[in-house]
């Protein structure tokens, strides 16, 4: 086996490791809680209602968003394996600890801690690894495959959790799946996860110049430098509006589509899930081939059409299924987009810290979006509300396109200066 093949093999071994992290430990933390709702609410000793249990998800999103910049800075200062182990213990350990909670406020505290673990292990941790192991021309495909692990794992986890809840109850199921997540995560962290030793280990695409890869592995902006650029501000504005539209389109569409009795909302959800998996896999590869600016244009058009399809789905039933397909295919824009854009536009120097800030503004937009949408619906109806979301989509992608195109021009000069300094 040649040296290049060895480099290639271990880089993709990192991808498989990240897929497994997304599938099991992160899948336990992110995807199973809704299945517990009925069983937890049915335990009258806990005092939950549907509304109060739903706060677990809202508080988790808010805590994860506000902790992301802090977590990003931790990756710049502390040992990688130690942080990952801490994330696994906080996340999966907290999931098991739900079994001990006796009141709603205890669930909220544990959920907040769990989301901090999820951010360390997945939201910041997985993109950080992929960004370090792959050059800019190949990391989109790698990240798409890694993130697809969550969708693949969810197929199996959902069946397992339903069986466990029916046969063992919610307390034993919390403990069982929390321990399951830890058992998978700890060996992966100890034996598989590491950073490249030097630039020679980075997986490069065919024809990519090795000297360029060496520069890109250390090149980049500090958090302070990134925030001082106007294009980072456009990026932040863009992902704030992305958070708004994602929240509304993800949470509010079932109630809206129930107005058309010919639409099977269950099939819509399943179709969306299948297309989301395809969106992650295909979106990452296209990101590598087309570049960030062109892919943002593609994503913006797809999301805008999906919103328009949803608006008219009340009267034209097939458009509901068009919405599900297009919305699913566009998920790469917000699942992988922040990680890929942060790496491409601002480099590796303080990647985790910058990504944390981007995740923060996305989380704020997401937390704000669904509530604001509900207010507009109450005041002006669904049609007006969906057109407001269309405006948010347009503002989001215009801002992101300006950020991408502007930073790429700025970085040409910066990389030339770095290259000349290295030669000197």
Buried (B, 14 or more C-beta within 10 A) or exposed (E): EEEEEEBBEBBBEBBBBBBBBBBBBBBBBBBBBEBBBEBBBEEEEBEBEEEBBEBBBBBBBBBBBBBBBEBBBBBBEEEBBEBBBBBBBBBBBBBBBBBEBEEBEBBBBBBBBBBBBBBBBBBBBBBBBBBBBBBBBBBBBBBBBBBBBBBBBBEEBBEBBEEBBEEEEBBEBBBBBBBBBBEBBBEBBEEBBBEBEEBBBBBBBEEBEEEBBBBBBEBBBBBEBBBEBEBBBBBBBBBBBBBBBBBBBBBBBEEBBEEBEEBBBEEBEEBBBBBBBBBBBBBBBBBBEBBBBBBBBBBBBBBBBBBBBBBBBBEEBEBBBBBBBBBBBBBBBBBBBBBBBBBBBBBBBBBBBBBBBBBBBBBBBBBBBBEBBBEBBEEEEBEEBBBBBBEBBBBBBBBBBBBBBBBBEBBEEBBEEBBEEEEE
